Amino acid sequence: MSARILDDIAWYVDKCAQKRGEPGIVHSFMKCLATAVNYISGGLDPIWLMGSSTFAFRIVVNENLCPSAMSVFDWSLLPEKVEQAGRKCTYISRLWDDRDREVERRNEAHDEILRAIDRGVPAIVWDIEDVEWGLIVG
């Protein structure tokens, strides 16, 4: 696998929302997804992305969800939301009670991240700096 770095990635900003005095896409997962989709194919329509993924409607949330965060959430729903937005997705997870699978899942994720970057696709990952979603681009 190569040590490719994806160039010219800029965080997606909804300039139309900013002109209206609105924040646009601010949730870290959706900001990463918008940035990745826009990088891959350009011309992202944020209304389409939020609607097709159902994030605009908060349909995917758990009834116990804190309104300001994703603290109670079924993370396994995220690949479905990416696919509903018209993209393929590989989802690798290890939860707190899966300690015996930590090394296996880390290696699996590492390999998939390298494959994605080699294909020119930024990898959306959880908890790489703070407890937020982020992008790995090289």
C-alpha positions as CSV (number, residue, x, y, z in Angstrom):
1,M,0.0,0.0,0.0
2,S,1.2,3.5,-0.8
3,A,1.8,6.5,1.4
4,R,-0.5,8.7,-0.8
5,I,-1.7,12.0,0.5
6,L,-5.0,13.4,-0.8
7,D,-4.3,17.0,-1.8
8,D,-6.5,20.1,-1.8
9,I,-9.0,18.9,0.7
10,A,-10.9,21.8,2.3
11,W,-13.6,21.5,4.9
12,Y,-17.0,21.8,3.3
13,V,-18.7,25.1,4.0
14,D,-22.3,25.8,2.9
15,K,-21.8,29.4,1.6
16,C,-25.5,29.8,0.9
17,A,-26.4,29.0,4.5
18,Q,-23.7,31.5,5.7
19,K,-25.2,34.2,3.5
20,R,-28.5,33.6,5.3
21,G,-26.8,33.9,8.7
22,E,-27.2,30.1,9.3
23,P,-24.4,27.8,10.4
24,G,-25.0,25.1,7.7
25,I,-23.6,21.7,8.4
26,V,-21.9,21.6,11.8
27,H,-22.3,18.1,13.2
28,S,-18.8,16.5,12.9
29,F,-19.9,13.3,11.2
30,M,-22.0,15.2,8.6
31,K,-19.2,17.8,8.1
32,C,-16.8,14.9,7.4
33,L,-19.3,13.2,5.0
34,A,-20.0,16.5,3.2
35,T,-16.3,17.2,2.9
36,A,-15.5,13.7,1.6
37,V,-18.5,13.6,-0.9
38,N,-17.6,17.1,-2.2
39,Y,-13.9,16.1,-2.6
40,I,-14.8,12.9,-4.5
41,S,-17.4,14.4,-6.8
42,G,-17.7,18.1,-6.2
43,G,-20.8,20.3,-6.4
44,L,-22.3,19.0,-3.2
45,D,-25.9,20.0,-2.5
46,P,-26.1,20.2,1.3
47,I,-29.9,19.9,1.3
48,W,-29.8,16.7,-0.7
49,L,-27.1,15.3,1.6
50,M,-28.9,16.1,4.8
51,G,-32.3,14.9,3.4
52,S,-31.0,11.7,1.8
53,S,-29.0,10.7,4.9
54,T,-32.0,11.6,7.1
55,F,-29.8,13.8,9.4
56,A,-31.9,16.8,8.5
57,F,-34.9,15.1,10.1
58,R,-33.0,13.4,13.1
59,I,-34.9,10.2,12.2
60,V,-31.9,8.1,13.1
61,V,-31.6,9.2,16.7
62,N,-32.4,7.3,19.8
63,E,-35.3,8.5,22.0
64,N,-32.8,9.1,24.8
65,L,-30.5,11.3,22.8
66,C,-29.3,14.5,24.3
67,P,-30.6,17.2,21.9
68,S,-27.2,18.8,21.6
69,A,-25.0,15.8,21.0
70,M,-24.9,12.2,19.7
71,S,-24.2,10.7,23.1
72,V,-26.9,8.0,22.8
73,F,-26.8,6.7,19.3
74,D,-26.7,3.4,17.4
75,W,-23.5,4.0,15.5
76,S,-24.2,1.0,13.2
77,L,-26.8,3.1,11.5
78,L,-24.2,5.4,9.9
79,P,-23.3,3.2,7.0
80,E,-26.9,3.0,6.0
81,K,-27.1,6.8,6.0
82,V,-24.0,7.0,3.8
83,E,-25.6,4.5,1.4
84,Q,-28.9,6.4,1.5
85,A,-26.9,9.4,0.3
86,G,-25.7,7.4,-2.7
87,R,-22.3,6.2,-1.6
88,K,-20.8,2.9,-0.6
89,C,-19.4,2.6,2.8
90,T,-17.2,0.2,4.8
91,Y,-17.9,0.4,8.5
92,I,-15.5,-1.1,11.1
93,S,-16.4,-0.9,14.7
94,R,-15.1,-1.9,18.1
95,L,-17.1,-0.9,21.1
96,W,-16.0,-0.7,24.7
97,D,-17.0,-4.3,25.5
98,D,-15.1,-5.7,22.5
99,R,-11.6,-5.4,24.0
100,D,-10.7,-8.8,22.8
101,R,-11.1,-7.6,19.2
102,E,-9.1,-4.4,19.6
103,V,-6.0,-5.4,17.7
104,E,-8.0,-7.2,15.0
105,R,-10.3,-4.2,14.4
106,R,-7.4,-1.7,14.5
107,N,-5.6,-3.7,11.8
108,E,-8.7,-4.1,9.7
109,A,-9.4,-0.3,10.0
110,H,-5.8,0.6,9.1
111,D,-5.9,-1.6,6.0
112,E,-9.3,-0.1,4.9
113,I,-8.1,3.4,5.5
114,L,-5.1,2.8,3.3
115,R,-7.2,1.3,0.5
116,A,-9.6,4.2,0.6
117,I,-6.9,6.8,0.4
118,D,-5.3,4.9,-2.5
119,R,-8.6,5.1,-4.3
120,G,-8.8,8.9,-3.6
121,V,-11.4,8.7,-0.8
122,P,-10.9,10.4,2.5
123,A,-11.5,8.1,5.5
124,I,-14.1,9.3,8.0
125,V,-13.1,8.1,11.4
126,W,-14.2,8.5,15.0
127,D,-12.1,9.8,17.9
128,I,-8.8,10.6,16.1
129,E,-8.2,13.8,18.1
130,D,-11.0,14.7,20.3
131,V,-14.2,12.8,20.8
132,E,-15.4,13.8,17.4
133,W,-15.5,12.6,13.8
134,G,-12.6,13.5,11.5
135,L,-10.9,12.8,8.2
136,I,-7.7,10.9,7.5
137,V,-6.3,12.0,4.1
138,G,-2.9,10.4,4.0
